[in-house]
């Protein structure tokens, strides 16, 4: 059954309720933190990603934050930040940042639903999947920058050009 078939009569479904139904549909582990926020774990090829979605009624935005732990050596932080600039230039939607204090790599995206717009289930599902796919796509580059001491430009090109993964 398509995701949208479950919601045909739910025009006023709260965005976080919708995310909860999507998490149930995919059988992802999740925790409804509040009426306005949900956290879940989504397993990727490289890691398990922590994803939090929060609804802000004030600016009518559904915010997604996808994180994973990362503890680069202190001397590699400048290269990591340069790499994030290179990576962000290749992201169509959303952007990466590194939260050094929390030791978290963070991908963020905001879906603006101003004017009483309603997010559809496929739209929210795609938003979550793009976050995971983008993190998976650039994870090898981040590892090459921080641990293999490759230049950011080289790491991004290698990670995109070579076939990483399992056969």
C-alpha positions in Angstrom: 0.0 0.0 0.0 1.3 3.5 -0.9 2.0 5.8 1.9 -0.6 8.3 0.6 -3.4 5.8 0.6 -3.3 5.7 4.4 -3.9 9.5 4.7 -6.6 10.3 2.1 -9.1 11.4 4.7 -6.5 13.1 7.0 -6.3 16.6 5.5 -5.6 18.2 8.9 -3.0 15.6 10.1 -0.3 17.3 12.2 3.2 17.0 10.6 4.6 15.1 13.5 1.7 12.7 13.5 2.5 12.1 9.8 6.1 11.4 10.6 5.1 9.0 13.3 3.0 7.0 10.8 5.9 7.0 8.3 8.2 5.7 11.0 5.7 2.9 11.9 5.3 2.1 8.2 9.1 1.6 7.8 9.4 -0.1 11.2 12.0 2.4 12.4 12.6 2.8 16.1 11.2 6.1 17.2 10.3 8.2 20.3 7.6 10.8 20.3 9.4 13.4 22.4 6.5 15.9 22.4 3.5 16.9 20.3 5.9 18.9 18.2 9.0 16.6 18.0 9.9 13.0 17.1 13.2 11.2 17.1 14.0 8.0 15.3 16.9 5.8 14.3 17.4 4.9 10.7 19.9 2.2 9.7 22.1 3.0 6.7 24.9 1.1 5.0 27.6 3.0 6.9 25.9 3.8 10.2 22.7 4.2 12.1 21.5 7.8 11.8 19.7 9.7 14.5 16.9 11.7 12.9 14.8 14.3 14.7 11.9 16.2 13.1 10.3 19.1 14.9 7.4 21.3 13.9 7.5 25.0 14.5 4.0 26.5 14.3 5.6 30.0 14.6 7.3 29.9 11.2 5.3 26.9 9.8 8.5 24.8 9.3 9.1 21.1 9.6 12.8 20.9 10.6 14.8 17.7 10.1 18.1 17.1 11.8 20.1 13.9 10.9 23.1 13.3 13.0 25.9 10.8 13.5 28.8 10.7 15.9 32.2 11.8 14.6 35.3 12.6 16.6 38.0 13.9 14.2 41.5 14.7 15.4 41.7 18.3 16.4 44.3 19.0 13.7 42.0 17.8 11.0 39.1 20.2 11.9 40.2 22.9 9.3 40.2 20.3 6.6 36.9 18.9 7.8 35.3 22.4 7.6 36.8 23.0 4.1 35.4 19.6 3.1 31.9 20.5 4.5 32.0 23.6 2.3 32.8 21.5 -0.8 30.1 18.9 0.2 27.5 21.6 0.8 28.1 23.0 -2.7 27.0 19.6 -4.0 23.8 19.3 -1.9 20.6 20.4 -3.6 18.6 20.6 -0.4 19.9 20.8 3.2 23.4 21.3 4.4 26.0 19.7 6.7 27.6 21.3 9.7 29.8 19.9 12.5 29.0 20.4 16.1 32.4 20.1 17.7 31.2 20.3 21.3 28.7 17.5 20.9 31.0 15.6 18.4 28.2 15.3 15.9 28.1 15.6 12.2 24.7 17.2 11.3 22.6 17.3 8.2 19.8 19.9 8.4 16.8 20.7 6.3 13.7 22.8 6.8 10.5 22.2 4.9 8.5 25.5 4.9 4.8 25.0 4.9 3.7 28.7 5.2 0.2 29.6 4.3 -1.4 26.5 5.9 0.3 24.2 3.5 0.1 20.5 4.3 3.0 18.1 3.9 2.2 14.9 2.1 3.4 11.5 3.2 5.5 11.0 0.2 7.1 14.5 0.6 8.0 13.8 4.3 9.2 10.2 3.5 11.4 11.6 0.6 12.7 14.3 3.0 13.9 11.6 5.5 15.2 9.3 2.8 17.2 12.2 1.1 18.8 13.0 4.5 20.0 9.4 4.9 21.1 9.1 1.3 23.0 12.3 1.5 24.7 11.3 4.7 25.5 7.9 3.2 26.8 9.5 0.0 29.3 11.8 1.8 30.2 9.6 4.8 33.2 8.1 2.9 34.5 11.5 2.0 34.3 12.7 5.7 36.2 9.6 6.8 38.9 10.1 4.1 39.3 13.8 5.2 39.6 13.1 8.9 41.3 9.7 9.1 43.1 9.1 5.8 44.3 12.8 5.7 43.1 13.3 2.1 42.5 16.8 0.9 38.9 17.8 1.0 38.6 18.1 -2.8 40.3 14.7 -3.4 38.2 13.0 -0.7 34.9 14.3 -2.2 35.9 13.2 -5.7 37.0 9.8 -4.6 33.9 9.2 -2.5 31.6 10.2 -5.4 33.6 8.5 -8.2 34.4 5.2 -6.6 32.0 2.4 -5.8 31.8 2.3 -2.0 29.7 -0.3 -0.4 29.1 -4.0 -0.2 29.0 -6.5 -3.1 
